[in-house]
Amino acid sequence: MNCKKCLLIILLGAAVAGFAFLGAAHAQEREAPFPQYGTGPVQVFIYTDYFCPPCRAMEPLAEPVLQDLLKRNRITLTFIDVPFHRLTPLYAKYFLSAYSARKE
């Protein structure tokens, strides 16, 4: 899958999911099925695939901005793994399971 196609799928997924989450008035009261950080009033959803080149290229640019917003309690950040690459399910099974166990 080429980079432009990955980016288009990410953007479309973000738009669709953004509309899906608009009606969740009590989202903070239930446990999120994805890793979530912060308690700020603005919800930010990051749709990414670790093996996607555009996603990896974006990470060093987005990380400092997101960390600053989290520190200042401006956002609630949710990471959503989108399996574009054939190795992503294997990655998700092992890495994200281990990650969930630590809650850090």
CORWOPE-V193166 format. One record per residue. SS is DSSP state (~ for helix, > for strand, _ for the rest). PSI is psi in radians with two decimals (* if undefined). D_CENTER is the distance of its C-alpha to the mean C-alpha in Angstrom with 2 decimals. Layout:
SS	PSI	D_CENTER
SS	PSI	D_CENTER
This chain:
_	2.30	20.18
_	2.89	20.54
~	-0.67	18.11
~	-0.69	18.99
~	-0.72	18.30
~	-0.82	14.79
~	-0.72	14.08
~	-0.76	15.83
~	-0.70	13.97
~	-0.82	10.53
~	-0.74	12.32
~	-0.74	14.07
~	-0.71	11.22
~	-0.72	9.64
~	-0.80	13.24
~	-0.80	14.05
~	-0.59	11.25
~	-0.74	12.08
~	-0.63	15.61
~	-0.57	14.97
~	-0.11	13.57
_	-0.61	16.46
_	0.01	18.89
_	1.46	17.19
_	-0.56	19.65
_	0.70	19.36
~	-0.55	15.66
~	-0.39	16.31
~	-0.36	19.17
_	2.72	17.52
_	2.31	15.30
_	2.49	11.68
_	-0.07	11.19
_	2.75	7.76
_	2.25	7.70
>	2.44	8.37
>	2.58	10.40
_	2.95	13.18
_	0.37	15.38
_	2.88	15.78
_	-0.39	16.86
>	2.17	14.27
>	2.23	10.98
>	2.22	8.12
>	2.17	5.11
>	2.02	3.08
>	2.09	4.31
>	2.78	5.87
_	2.13	8.93
_	-0.58	10.62
_	0.00	13.89
_	2.12	13.35
~	-0.76	15.56
~	-0.62	14.13
~	-0.78	10.59
~	-0.62	12.58
~	-0.54	14.85
~	-0.50	12.41
~	-0.87	11.13
~	-0.43	14.57
~	-0.69	14.84
~	-0.56	11.69
~	-0.85	11.79
~	-0.63	15.16
~	-0.80	14.50
~	-0.71	11.48
~	-0.71	13.66
~	-0.78	16.57
~	-0.62	15.12
~	-0.75	14.12
~	-0.66	17.64
_	0.15	19.26
_	0.74	17.55
_	-0.44	16.58
>	2.78	12.99
>	2.08	10.99
>	2.22	7.44
>	2.24	4.93
>	2.23	2.09
>	2.04	3.54
>	2.15	6.09
_	1.99	8.48
_	1.45	11.89
_	-0.69	13.72
_	2.65	15.83
_	-0.42	18.55
_	-0.15	17.69
~	-0.78	14.10
~	-0.67	15.50
~	-0.79	17.70
~	-0.84	15.09
~	-0.73	12.93
~	-0.82	16.24
~	-0.90	17.45
~	-0.86	14.88
~	-0.53	12.40
~	-0.78	15.62
~	-0.68	17.06
~	-0.77	14.10
~	-0.60	14.19
~	-0.50	17.90
~	-0.52	17.82
_	0.70	15.50
_	*	15.40
